Amino acid sequence: MKLNSYRIILISIFIISLIVLLSRHNTSPYYQISEVRDSQTLHQQKATLEEAQESINDIPTVMKTNSNPNVQRFNYEVPVQIVEIKGFVYNRGGKPDSDGFVSAIIYSERYSILKFEARSYIKTDEHGYYNTQLTFGRESADYFLCISALKCRSLSDKDKCDNDIYNQSPTRVIKIEENVKVITIDSCYFSEFAKLNISVDPGGYPYVVLPYRVGSSILSRDYRSNTVVPANIPLQIQVGRHGYRQQEINIEPLYGGEIRQVLIKLESGSQVFKGRIVDPYGFPLSAAIELLIDGKRECGYGTNNEGVFTIPNLPNKIIDKVEFHVSSYNPDPNVEVYHKPLILYDVNPNQELTITAIPETRQVDKTTYIYRGRCLDKEGNQISGMMVGLETSDQEGYFEFESSHPIIENLWITDAHKRYKPKLFRNVKAGTFLEVVFEQ
């Protein structure tokens, strides 16, 4: 009897020890990391979670999950804003305009840098009404809607309408607040017209542009007309002539039917700036050239087949800054040539320059990068048919696609059936597994 009790105690101790060992083993799951980097694959196995995080410490956020302990998941998600845009378009007689489109563009501005976000062309109905939705990623920046009406019968004519003063309304700019869901434009009118009689001394070729402000940036549309102009909006006249400096003159808005006389006197600019751009072996290079005079971009030119540039109509003074954007050709498709911009300061245009550009060659990366992920709802059920680039998620919600880019700047995942709101992921690295959870 005592022997049996002793055996029972030993068996119990063995079982308890085994349970403790197993529980300790399970509290340290291992992670396998696979990341493509310069055509080489880094494999690290049996690493603790802390070691895995150290090896990829350039990724800011790690999403921990128990569904698959062999894969690291990262959160790159950006908040998405969906804005409904609607309104009416009227013709010059005040009646609804049903024969055209509306152009809606969204820009973001951060640190005075303007960036395109989204665009849509909307057909107006028989009442001149239009309605659309634009979707964009919302980050710490200012967002602006630029909207104008185009009087064209089909989208194939939109480029012509974009530069036709008679078939386009002035651009309206509206700031988009963070929580706005609907923007109603009270009306888009095709402008009345006025007339500018422009005289240039001693003669020249003026044309008119229509500037409009988006945040701290000035955009413009060039109509290349020096007579009939839209009324009630600011204008700018640009004029140039060989031997004289190009000038830009701002014009206050004209009222409908007004005829205004404008006299522009050009400043002499007889100085000619000459030079040549070559590679280290003396062979000519092509280049785009920009000049900054008195803090203002003056003009843009380029070199000919011999690498020679000639820039006329400059003032007889020191040029603040000359910037050369150099390009060259390499017959080897596996090698690309890169030049940093060449910048010269305080340049005397009387001196003819020969500039040697130093190229940098680098091998073209032909690596194919793999991106994988899975689409789930908030209950953990798989979602099939979600659009990820040109691919769709399968019956189990998984998706996989290839790319030549090691980082995808903007990765949209959308639902063609419109059951779920779209999601946007920024700067997704190759080798990352994205587990995307959607809410209806």
C-alpha positions as CSV (number, residue, x, y, z in Angstrom):
1,M,0.0,0.0,0.0
2,K,2.8,2.4,0.9
3,L,4.6,1.4,-2.3
4,N,1.6,2.3,-4.4
5,S,1.2,5.7,-2.6
6,Y,4.9,6.4,-3.3
7,R,4.5,5.6,-7.0
8,I,1.4,7.9,-7.2
9,I,3.4,10.8,-5.6
10,L,6.3,10.3,-8.1
11,I,3.9,10.2,-11.1
12,S,2.2,13.4,-9.9
13,I,5.5,15.2,-9.5
14,F,6.5,14.1,-13.0
15,I,3.3,15.3,-14.6
16,I,3.4,18.7,-12.8
17,S,7.1,19.2,-13.9
18,L,6.1,18.3,-17.5
19,I,3.3,20.9,-17.5
20,V,5.6,23.6,-16.1
21,L,8.2,22.9,-18.9
22,L,5.6,23.0,-21.6
23,S,4.0,26.2,-20.4
24,R,7.5,27.9,-20.3
25,H,8.2,26.7,-23.8
26,N,4.9,28.1,-25.1
27,T,5.4,31.5,-23.5
28,S,8.3,32.2,-25.9
29,P,6.9,31.8,-29.4
30,Y,9.4,32.2,-32.2
31,Y,9.0,34.4,-35.2
32,Q,10.3,33.9,-38.7
33,I,11.2,37.1,-40.6
34,S,11.7,37.2,-44.3
35,E,12.5,40.6,-45.9
36,V,13.8,41.2,-49.4
37,R,16.8,43.5,-49.3
38,D,19.2,44.1,-52.3
39,S,18.2,40.8,-53.9
40,Q,19.2,38.9,-50.8
41,T,16.8,37.3,-48.3
42,L,17.5,37.5,-44.6
43,H,16.1,34.5,-42.6
44,Q,16.1,34.6,-38.8
45,Q,14.5,31.7,-37.0
46,K,13.9,30.9,-33.4
47,A,14.1,34.6,-32.4
48,T,12.1,35.9,-29.5
49,L,9.7,38.7,-30.1
50,E,12.1,41.3,-28.7
51,E,14.9,40.1,-31.0
52,A,12.6,40.3,-34.0
53,Q,11.6,43.9,-33.1
54,E,15.3,44.9,-32.8
55,S,16.1,43.4,-36.3
56,I,13.4,45.6,-37.9
57,N,13.5,48.6,-35.6
58,D,13.0,51.0,-38.6
59,I,9.3,49.9,-38.6
60,P,7.4,52.2,-36.2
61,T,4.4,50.0,-35.3
62,V,4.1,46.3,-34.8
63,M,0.7,44.6,-34.7
64,K,0.8,41.5,-32.4
65,T,-1.5,38.6,-33.2
66,N,-2.0,35.1,-32.1
67,S,-3.5,33.8,-35.4
68,N,-0.2,33.0,-36.9
69,P,2.9,33.3,-34.7
70,N,5.3,32.8,-37.7
71,V,4.5,36.1,-39.4
72,Q,5.2,39.7,-38.3
73,R,2.4,42.1,-39.1
74,F,2.9,45.9,-39.4
75,N,0.4,48.7,-39.3
76,Y,0.9,51.3,-42.1
77,E,-2.7,52.3,-42.3
78,V,-3.6,55.9,-43.0
79,P,-7.1,57.4,-42.2
80,V,-9.3,57.6,-45.2
81,Q,-11.7,60.5,-45.9
82,I,-14.6,60.2,-48.3
83,V,-16.2,63.4,-49.5
84,E,-19.4,63.8,-51.5
85,I,-19.3,66.7,-53.9
86,K,-22.4,68.1,-55.5
87,G,-23.8,71.3,-57.0
88,F,-25.2,73.0,-60.1
89,V,-23.7,74.5,-63.3
90,Y,-25.3,77.4,-65.0
91,N,-24.6,79.0,-68.4
92,R,-24.1,82.7,-69.0
93,G,-27.8,83.2,-69.3
94,G,-28.4,81.8,-65.8
95,K,-30.0,78.6,-67.0
96,P,-28.9,75.1,-66.0
97,D,-26.0,73.8,-68.2
98,S,-26.5,70.1,-69.1
99,D,-23.9,69.9,-71.9
100,G,-20.6,69.4,-70.1
101,F,-18.5,68.0,-67.2
102,V,-17.2,69.2,-63.9
103,S,-13.5,68.8,-63.0
104,A,-12.9,68.2,-59.3
105,I,-9.3,67.9,-58.0
106,I,-8.1,67.5,-54.4
107,Y,-4.6,68.7,-53.4
108,S,-2.8,68.4,-50.1
109,E,-0.3,71.0,-48.8
110,R,2.3,70.3,-46.2
111,Y,5.3,72.5,-45.5
112,S,4.2,74.7,-48.5
113,I,4.6,71.7,-50.8
114,L,1.5,71.0,-52.9
115,K,0.7,67.4,-53.8
116,F,-2.0,65.9,-56.0
117,E,-4.4,63.5,-54.2
118,A,-7.5,62.7,-56.3
119,R,-9.4,63.8,-59.3
120,S,-12.8,63.1,-60.9
121,Y,-14.7,64.3,-64.0
122,I,-18.5,64.4,-63.4
123,K,-21.2,64.6,-66.1
124,T,-24.0,67.1,-65.5
125,D,-27.6,66.0,-65.9
126,E,-30.4,67.8,-67.7
127,H,-30.8,70.1,-64.7
128,G,-27.1,71.0,-64.6
129,Y,-26.7,69.0,-61.4
130,Y,-23.6,66.9,-60.6
131,N,-22.7,64.5,-57.8
132,T,-19.6,62.4,-57.1
133,Q,-17.4,61.0,-54.3
134,L,-13.7,61.5,-53.9
135,T,-11.6,59.3,-51.6
136,F,-8.2,60.3,-50.3
137,G,-5.8,59.5,-47.4
138,R,-6.0,62.1,-44.6
139,E,-2.8,63.0,-42.8
140,S,-1.4,66.0,-41.0
141,A,-1.8,68.5,-43.9
142,D,-4.2,71.0,-45.4
143,Y,-6.5,69.7,-48.1
144,F,-8.2,71.8,-50.9
145,L,-10.8,71.1,-53.5
146,C,-10.4,72.8,-56.9
147,I,-13.5,72.7,-59.0
148,S,-14.4,74.1,-62.4
149,A,-17.0,73.4,-65.1
150,L,-16.0,72.3,-68.6
151,K,-18.4,72.8,-71.5
152,C,-17.6,69.7,-73.6
153,R,-19.7,66.8,-74.9
154,S,-17.3,64.0,-74.1
155,L,-14.2,63.4,-71.9
156,S,-12.2,63.0,-75.1
157,D,-12.6,66.7,-75.5
158,K,-11.6,67.7,-72.0
159,D,-8.0,68.6,-72.7
160,K,-9.2,71.0,-75.4
161,C,-11.8,72.5,-72.9
162,D,-9.1,72.8,-70.2
163,N,-7.4,75.5,-72.4
164,D,-10.4,77.1,-73.9
165,I,-11.5,80.4,-72.4
166,Y,-15.0,80.1,-73.9
167,N,-15.7,76.6,-72.5
168,Q,-14.5,76.7,-68.9
169,S,-15.7,78.3,-65.7
170,P,-13.2,80.0,-63.3
171,T,-11.6,77.6,-60.8
172,R,-13.1,77.7,-57.3
173,V,-10.9,76.6,-54.4
174,I,-12.5,75.3,-51.1
175,K,-10.6,74.1,-48.1
176,I,-11.7,70.6,-46.9
177,E,-12.0,70.3,-43.2
178,E,-11.2,67.0,-41.4
179,N,-14.7,65.9,-40.5
180,V,-16.5,67.1,-43.6
181,K,-18.5,64.5,-45.5
182,V,-20.4,66.6,-48.0
183,I,-19.4,69.7,-49.9
184,T,-22.2,71.5,-51.7
185,I,-21.1,74.0,-54.3
186,D,-23.8,76.7,-54.6
187,S,-23.1,77.2,-58.3
188,C,-20.5,77.2,-61.1
189,Y,-21.0,79.9,-63.6
190,F,-19.4,80.4,-67.0
191,S,-18.0,83.9,-66.9
192,E,-19.0,87.0,-68.7
193,F,-16.3,88.4,-70.9
194,A,-14.4,91.6,-71.1
195,K,-11.7,92.9,-73.4
196,L,-8.0,93.9,-72.9
197,N,-6.3,96.1,-75.4
198,I,-2.6,95.4,-74.7
199,S,0.2,97.6,-76.1
200,V,3.8,96.6,-75.7
201,D,6.7,99.1,-76.0
202,P,8.7,98.5,-78.1
203,G,6.5,95.5,-79.2
204,G,6.1,91.9,-78.1
205,Y,3.8,88.9,-77.9
206,P,1.6,89.1,-74.8
207,Y,-0.7,86.4,-73.5
208,V,-3.0,86.1,-70.5
209,V,-3.0,83.5,-67.7
210,L,-5.6,83.1,-64.9
211,P,-3.8,82.5,-61.6
212,Y,-5.6,81.1,-58.6
213,R,-4.3,80.3,-55.0
214,V,-4.3,76.9,-53.5
215,G,-3.0,77.3,-49.9
216,S,0.3,79.1,-50.2
217,S,0.8,78.0,-53.8
218,I,-0.3,79.9,-57.0
219,L,-1.5,77.8,-59.9
220,S,-2.7,79.1,-63.3
221,R,-4.3,78.3,-66.5
222,D,-2.8,79.6,-69.7
223,Y,-5.4,80.8,-72.3
224,R,-2.9,82.5,-74.7
225,S,-5.3,85.2,-75.5
226,N,-4.6,89.0,-75.4
227,T,-8.0,90.3,-76.3
228,V,-11.1,88.6,-74.9
229,V,-10.8,87.6,-71.2
230,P,-13.1,86.3,-68.4
231,A,-14.6,89.0,-66.2
232,N,-14.7,89.3,-62.4
233,I,-11.5,87.3,-61.8
234,P,-7.8,88.4,-61.4
235,L,-5.6,88.1,-64.5
236,Q,-1.9,88.1,-65.3
237,I,-0.2,89.2,-68.5
238,Q,3.1,87.7,-69.6
239,V,5.0,89.2,-72.4
240,G,8.5,88.8,-73.9
241,R,10.6,90.0,-76.8
242,H,14.0,89.1,-78.1
243,G,16.5,91.4,-76.5
244,Y,14.2,92.2,-73.5
245,R,13.4,90.7,-70.2
246,Q,10.2,88.7,-69.9
247,Q,7.6,90.5,-67.7
248,E,4.6,89.4,-65.7
249,I,1.9,92.1,-65.0
250,N,-1.0,91.5,-62.6
251,I,-4.4,92.9,-63.7
252,E,-7.3,93.6,-61.4
253,P,-10.6,91.9,-62.3
254,L,-12.6,93.5,-65.2
255,Y,-16.4,93.7,-65.1
256,G,-18.5,92.2,-67.8
257,G,-18.3,94.0,-71.1
258,E,-15.5,96.3,-69.9
259,I,-12.7,97.3,-72.4
260,R,-9.4,98.2,-70.7
261,Q,-6.3,99.6,-72.1
262,V,-2.9,98.3,-70.8
263,L,0.5,99.6,-71.8
264,I,3.6,97.5,-70.9
265,K,7.1,98.9,-71.3
266,L,9.8,96.2,-71.5
267,E,13.2,96.5,-69.9
268,S,16.3,96.0,-72.0
269,G,18.0,92.7,-71.6
270,S,20.5,92.5,-74.4
271,Q,23.0,90.2,-72.5
272,V,23.5,86.7,-73.8
273,F,24.7,83.9,-71.6
274,K,26.6,81.1,-73.4
275,G,28.3,77.9,-72.4
276,R,28.8,74.2,-72.9
277,I,28.2,71.1,-70.8
278,V,30.4,68.0,-71.2
279,D,31.1,64.7,-69.4
280,P,34.6,63.9,-67.9
281,Y,35.7,62.7,-71.4
282,G,34.7,65.9,-73.2
283,F,31.5,64.4,-74.8
284,P,28.5,66.8,-74.9
285,L,25.6,66.3,-72.6
286,S,22.0,67.4,-72.8
287,A,20.6,69.5,-69.9
288,A,17.7,71.6,-68.8
289,I,18.7,75.0,-67.4
290,E,16.9,77.3,-65.0
291,L,18.0,80.8,-64.0
292,L,17.2,82.7,-60.9
293,I,17.6,86.5,-61.2
294,D,16.8,88.8,-58.3
295,G,15.3,85.9,-56.5
296,K,12.8,85.1,-59.3
297,R,12.9,82.2,-61.8
298,E,13.6,83.9,-65.1
299,C,13.5,81.3,-67.8
300,G,14.2,77.7,-68.8
301,Y,16.4,76.6,-71.6
302,G,18.3,73.5,-72.8
303,T,21.5,72.5,-74.6
304,N,21.7,71.4,-78.3
305,N,23.3,68.2,-79.6
306,E,26.8,69.7,-79.0
307,G,26.0,70.4,-75.3
308,V,26.0,74.2,-76.1
309,F,23.4,76.5,-74.5
310,T,22.6,80.1,-75.5
311,I,20.3,82.2,-73.2
312,P,19.4,85.6,-74.6
313,N,17.5,88.6,-73.2
314,L,19.2,88.7,-69.9
315,P,19.9,91.9,-67.9
316,N,23.5,93.1,-67.9
317,K,24.1,92.0,-64.3
318,I,25.3,89.1,-62.1
319,I,22.9,86.1,-62.2
320,D,22.1,85.0,-58.6
321,K,21.8,81.3,-59.4
322,V,22.0,79.0,-62.4
323,E,20.8,75.4,-62.1
324,F,21.7,72.7,-64.6
325,H,19.6,69.5,-64.7
326,V,21.8,67.1,-66.7
327,S,20.9,63.9,-68.4
328,S,22.9,61.3,-70.3
329,Y,22.5,57.9,-72.0
330,N,24.0,54.5,-71.3
331,P,23.5,51.7,-73.8
332,D,23.7,49.0,-71.1
333,P,20.1,48.4,-69.9
334,N,21.4,47.1,-66.6
335,V,23.0,50.4,-65.7
336,E,21.4,53.8,-65.2
337,V,23.2,57.1,-65.1
338,Y,22.4,59.7,-62.5
339,H,23.5,63.3,-62.2
340,K,23.0,65.6,-59.2
341,P,21.8,69.1,-60.3
342,L,24.7,71.4,-61.0
343,I,24.3,74.7,-59.3
344,L,26.4,77.9,-59.8
345,Y,26.0,81.1,-57.8
346,D,26.7,84.7,-58.7
347,V,27.4,83.9,-62.4
348,N,28.8,86.6,-64.7
349,P,27.0,86.2,-68.0
350,N,29.8,87.8,-69.9
351,Q,32.0,84.7,-69.2
352,E,31.5,81.8,-71.5
353,L,31.5,78.6,-69.4
354,T,32.5,75.0,-70.0
355,I,31.0,72.9,-67.3
356,T,32.0,69.3,-66.6
357,A,29.3,67.1,-65.2
358,I,30.4,64.1,-63.1
359,P,27.9,61.2,-63.5
360,E,27.1,58.4,-61.0
361,T,26.3,55.0,-62.5
362,R,24.4,52.3,-60.6
363,Q,23.1,48.9,-61.4
364,V,19.4,48.6,-62.2
365,D,17.6,46.6,-59.5
366,K,15.6,43.9,-61.3
367,T,14.5,42.2,-58.1
368,T,10.8,41.1,-57.9
369,Y,9.3,41.8,-54.5
370,I,6.4,39.9,-53.0
371,Y,3.5,41.5,-51.0
372,R,1.0,39.3,-49.1
373,G,-1.9,39.8,-46.8
374,R,-5.4,38.8,-45.7
375,C,-8.7,40.6,-45.6
376,L,-11.0,40.0,-42.6
377,D,-14.1,41.5,-41.0
378,K,-14.1,42.6,-37.4
379,E,-15.4,39.2,-36.3
380,G,-12.4,37.5,-37.9
381,N,-14.2,36.1,-41.0
382,Q,-12.3,36.1,-44.3
383,I,-13.5,38.5,-47.0
384,S,-13.1,37.5,-50.7
385,G,-13.1,39.7,-53.7
386,M,-11.3,42.7,-52.2
387,M,-9.3,44.6,-54.8
388,V,-5.6,45.0,-54.0
389,G,-3.9,46.6,-57.0
390,L,-4.7,44.4,-60.0
391,E,-5.3,41.3,-57.7
392,T,-8.3,40.2,-55.6
393,S,-8.4,38.4,-52.3
394,D,-9.3,34.6,-52.6
395,Q,-12.1,32.7,-50.9
396,E,-10.0,32.6,-47.6
397,G,-9.3,36.4,-47.8
398,Y,-5.7,36.0,-48.8
399,F,-4.0,38.1,-51.5
400,E,-0.5,38.1,-53.0
401,F,1.1,40.2,-55.8
402,E,4.5,41.0,-57.2
403,S,6.1,44.4,-57.7
404,S,9.4,45.8,-58.9
405,H,9.4,48.3,-56.0
406,P,10.7,47.4,-52.6
407,I,8.4,49.9,-51.0
408,I,4.9,50.8,-52.2
409,E,4.1,54.4,-51.4
410,N,0.3,54.1,-51.6
411,L,-1.5,50.8,-51.4
412,W,-5.3,51.0,-51.7
413,I,-7.5,48.1,-50.8
414,T,-11.1,48.5,-51.9
415,D,-14.3,46.6,-52.2
416,A,-15.9,46.5,-55.7
417,H,-19.2,45.6,-54.1
418,K,-19.0,48.6,-51.8
419,R,-19.7,46.6,-48.6
420,Y,-16.7,48.0,-46.8
421,K,-15.0,51.4,-46.8
422,P,-11.6,51.5,-48.6
423,K,-8.3,51.4,-46.7
424,L,-5.0,53.1,-47.6
425,F,-1.6,51.9,-46.5
426,R,1.5,54.1,-47.0
427,N,5.2,53.1,-47.5
428,V,4.5,49.3,-47.3
429,K,7.8,47.3,-47.4
430,A,8.2,44.1,-49.3
431,G,8.0,41.0,-47.2
432,T,5.4,42.5,-45.0
433,F,2.2,40.6,-44.3
434,L,-0.8,42.9,-44.0
435,E,-3.8,41.7,-42.0
436,V,-6.5,44.1,-42.9
437,V,-9.6,44.3,-40.8
438,F,-12.6,46.0,-42.4
439,E,-15.7,47.5,-40.8
440,Q,-18.9,48.1,-42.7
